[in-house]
């Protein structure tokens, strides 16, 4: 007859409820995470066996400069990207911005520009003796403010990577129930207060995930920092690796980079809100009504336009210039067919593999939160944190020593891509899952479906936007990816990226222009597909919404 | 104790649709469900009534299999779904239907597809869907998407969906709480008719006493994680087993009294007891059992009166200072200061 304090007998939150242990999910997630952690284990091993000389290098002032510079670049890029992406996301989802659909697509286009092409375009347009300076020379302009160093790298990386925040925030914004905002309005909050007090807190997980992706991108990027000559970790590691016989110095530096990443993960953990943000208000949300911008619509258009002009117009302009120059010099277009086919194949397979690997981890993290699932999720993020060159290097050694059968094969390359880009898929799937009502899954269980059947018939269609967003992200990054492709690709497997790279590194800009343009085109195509899918998913809802309240049913019969 | 009550109601019930014994669920230091015994006979409609936080939803989720108990047995339709060693069947193997408080319709499926979801590839699937849509009054709305339905319509889709696979036991979690009051009356009656038609055994969770009393065949009152009483609505209301149950189910006057067998003396006079008692007790007198007559020489005085149209609620200061409320027909206008004589109809209970 234990008496219970009546006030305490509240139902605990759904996420805390105990269910049977999800052994299958745990096993699958562990398998995937083991694959990711393997190269890091190798890295640690190399660093541990490094001599005192390599460790001594850590204490040099240059190393400290590299450390602070990298951290500042990563945080700065994440902050600037969020500042750019947040208004764009809101404008393209919730407002009556003119040509809203166009801007929704156009602002994502920088995703189709590989960072090394972007860096090249920045130098070609804004650098000394660049196109802008040459155009201004008749006016007596001798030199422009330098594009090299922190400022240039920050600007370039932001323009490359803000769409990651845009994607996650936009997906979350679409799934936010407008009724919640209406409720806040009814309680006397103005539009501004609603945005700050209601919308922003709901978007917080998406913002955190997006900003984290951007920060990690900035940390691991090699193309931009090397072309714009900013001494961040990746550049320092590459120099060390190339410049000495003993590769453990590079391993030590890379290990520091891992530590920096862990710091970022911890930061993300701090800002992420409550673990479960499931919709609690009503079963099914209505489509949102756009907010009228009034006199602000033209400044808003100007903002979007200048972003698109910088993010897409600038590289396109630079590449076209070089292509036309090459063609007018009588340079024949190199055959691109084989390289394109290889890029497409590798990208599509890697996207599929990454999403399949991400599902168990994301489901575990959202539906069965706990120490273990959190650990697994964090583990999955580790591969993304490492610069591609380090992951590739580790996999090269691992492949050569442990599974020589896989060494320099397509599967090995795909594993390399998955290890690197898994978090993109996990992040998208996780965000969608968080916004899904878990009762809907329980309803399916109560109707006699087994967990696997619930996964395919209910969970997957409902998180399909997230799965697609994740797959598209992985596909795009994979096609653009350079270091892993260079080191792990089978011999005689040229891709667009390696073609661009070899031409650029030989300063044959006219030869790099054609495959680079094709790369941008292919990536843009994939993105158009993704956007179309997105709208197709919304369309039936909007259609039915028009008949809401009318008694006449089934007008589409 | 509670299960004995239930069995007394259906003494010869050989196959109970639901049988729960010693069911316990703890969350850390607090016990949400505390050794609950409960039996529901086939075809019965049972209301699980309790204040918010009493553990009734947890009990429902334990039966459904969304929660695992720390101790206890559950069997549905004579089949154990939680074995003595604590291993439970997953929800999909329990042959239950569940209607969720927020309905949890599949937002990506049409009304028809929602209802058909649990039917698998069974033959006669389309016919069953059509039959249910007709039964819940949604003929012709099958192609709509859930968000294009009103709250009441969504509720009926949820009901049709849960009933479609002919579950052995239907569980409804606060099914009417998301509906507005006017709609609620109509939907309640509809749900009762639909459940009768399908002859399904059902449990619904509610914190609304009127809802429980008017809708259910049997009401189980749950307080602080324990089943306090299981009884038919009338017995529950007129003969609550404890003071807590009496206070929770309906309005109540508690008056100090001196009992001797079937008679209790209190400020309202000598009252007949439904159960014998002895010594100093408290009697529960429902407000509508008290009849009032204007009488200038009477010892009781009206202090307040609220008029409701059909009836009125009169607050009294009784001789000796105790307070009581009476709900009486509105044909006589009482006003504060009036002297009234009282009479109590029917037996009362003492604690």
HADDOCK unambig.tbl for C-alpha pairs under 7 A between the chains (distance, minus, plus):
assign (segid A and resid 4 and name CA) (segid B and resid 30 and name CA) 6.53 0.50 0.50
assign (segid A and resid 4 and name CA) (segid B and resid 31 and name CA) 6.82 0.50 0.50
assign (segid A and resid 4 and name CA) (segid B and resid 224 and name CA) 6.54 0.50 0.50
assign (segid A and resid 6 and name CA) (segid B and resid 224 and name CA) 6.00 0.50 0.50
assign (segid A and resid 9 and name CA) (segid B and resid 30 and name CA) 6.81 0.50 0.50
assign (segid A and resid 9 and name CA) (segid B and resid 32 and name CA) 5.90 0.50 0.50
assign (segid A and resid 9 and name CA) (segid B and resid 53 and name CA) 5.06 0.50 0.50
assign (segid A and resid 9 and name CA) (segid B and resid 54 and name CA) 6.16 0.50 0.50
assign (segid A and resid 9 and name CA) (segid B and resid 55 and name CA) 6.91 0.50 0.50
assign (segid A and resid 10 and name CA) (segid B and resid 53 and name CA) 4.27 0.50 0.50
assign (segid A and resid 11 and name CA) (segid B and resid 53 and name CA) 6.06 0.50 0.50
assign (segid A and resid 17 and name CA) (segid B and resid 67 and name CA) 6.83 0.50 0.50
assign (segid A and resid 18 and name CA) (segid B and resid 67 and name CA) 6.07 0.50 0.50
assign (segid A and resid 18 and name CA) (segid B and resid 68 and name CA) 6.69 0.50 0.50
assign (segid A and resid 19 and name CA) (segid B and resid 66 and name CA) 6.66 0.50 0.50
assign (segid A and resid 19 and name CA) (segid B and resid 67 and name CA) 5.70 0.50 0.50
assign (segid A and resid 19 and name CA) (segid B and resid 68 and name CA) 6.21 0.50 0.50
assign (segid A and resid 282 and name CA) (segid B and resid 102 and name CA) 5.91 0.50 0.50
assign (segid A and resid 283 and name CA) (segid B and resid 102 and name CA) 5.47 0.50 0.50
assign (segid A and resid 283 and name CA) (segid B and resid 103 and name CA) 6.09 0.50 0.50
assign (segid A and resid 283 and name CA) (segid B and resid 104 and name CA) 5.47 0.50 0.50
assign (segid A and resid 283 and name CA) (segid B and resid 105 and name CA) 6.42 0.50 0.50
assign (segid A and resid 284 and name CA) (segid B and resid 107 and name CA) 6.21 0.50 0.50
assign (segid A and resid 284 and name CA) (segid B and resid 146 and name CA) 6.74 0.50 0.50
assign (segid A and resid 284 and name CA) (segid B and resid 147 and name CA) 5.01 0.50 0.50
assign (segid A and resid 285 and name CA) (segid B and resid 147 and name CA) 6.35 0.50 0.50
assign (segid A and resid 286 and name CA) (segid B and resid 147 and name CA) 6.40 0.50 0.50
assign (segid A and resid 439 and name CA) (segid B and resid 104 and name CA) 5.61 0.50 0.50
assign (segid A and resid 440 and name CA) (segid B and resid 104 and name CA) 4.63 0.50 0.50
assign (segid A and resid 440 and name CA) (segid B and resid 105 and name CA) 6.36 0.50 0.50
assign (segid A and resid 440 and name CA) (segid B and resid 106 and name CA) 6.29 0.50 0.50
assign (segid A and resid 443 and name CA) (segid B and resid 98 and name CA) 6.70 0.50 0.50
assign (segid A and resid 443 and name CA) (segid B and resid 104 and name CA) 6.73 0.50 0.50
assign (segid A and resid 445 and name CA) (segid B and resid 91 and name CA) 5.71 0.50 0.50
assign (segid A and resid 445 and name CA) (segid B and resid 92 and name CA) 4.83 0.50 0.50
assign (segid A and resid 446 and name CA) (segid B and resid 91 and name CA) 5.45 0.50 0.50
assign (segid A and resid 446 and name CA) (segid B and resid 92 and name CA) 5.17 0.50 0.50
assign (segid A and resid 446 and name CA) (segid B and resid 96 and name CA) 6.02 0.50 0.50
assign (segid A and resid 446 and name CA) (segid B and resid 97 and name CA) 5.74 0.50 0.50
assign (segid A and resid 446 and name CA) (segid B and resid 98 and name CA) 6.21 0.50 0.50
assign (segid A and resid 447 and name CA) (segid B and resid 92 and name CA) 6.27 0.50 0.50
assign (segid A and resid 447 and name CA) (segid B and resid 97 and name CA) 6.28 0.50 0.50
assign (segid A and resid 447 and name CA) (segid B and resid 118 and name CA) 4.65 0.50 0.50
assign (segid A and resid 447 and name CA) (segid B and resid 162 and name CA) 6.77 0.50 0.50
assign (segid A and resid 448 and name CA) (segid B and resid 92 and name CA) 3.78 0.50 0.50
assign (segid A and resid 448 and name CA) (segid B and resid 93 and name CA) 6.20 0.50 0.50
assign (segid A and resid 448 and name CA) (segid B and resid 118 and name CA) 6.22 0.50 0.50
assign (segid A and resid 449 and name CA) (segid B and resid 92 and name CA) 5.44 0.50 0.50
assign (segid A and resid 450 and name CA) (segid B and resid 92 and name CA) 6.13 0.50 0.50
assign (segid A and resid 462 and name CA) (segid B and resid 108 and name CA) 6.76 0.50 0.50
assign (segid A and resid 544 and name CA) (segid B and resid 144 and name CA) 6.76 0.50 0.50
assign (segid A and resid 544 and name CA) (segid B and resid 145 and name CA) 6.46 0.50 0.50
assign (segid A and resid 544 and name CA) (segid B and resid 148 and name CA) 6.16 0.50 0.50
assign (segid A and resid 545 and name CA) (segid B and resid 148 and name CA) 5.50 0.50 0.50
assign (segid A and resid 547 and name CA) (segid B and resid 148 and name CA) 6.98 0.50 0.50
assign (segid A and resid 548 and name CA) (segid B and resid 148 and name CA) 4.67 0.50 0.50
assign (segid A and resid 548 and name CA) (segid B and resid 149 and name CA) 6.58 0.50 0.50
assign (segid A and resid 553 and name CA) (segid B and resid 140 and name CA) 5.86 0.50 0.50
assign (segid A and resid 553 and name CA) (segid B and resid 141 and name CA) 5.27 0.50 0.50
assign (segid A and resid 554 and name CA) (segid B and resid 140 and name CA) 6.87 0.50 0.50
assign (segid A and resid 554 and name CA) (segid B and resid 141 and name CA) 6.52 0.50 0.50
assign (segid A and resid 554 and name CA) (segid B and resid 143 and name CA) 5.49 0.50 0.50
assign (segid A and resid 554 and name CA) (segid B and resid 144 and name CA) 6.60 0.50 0.50
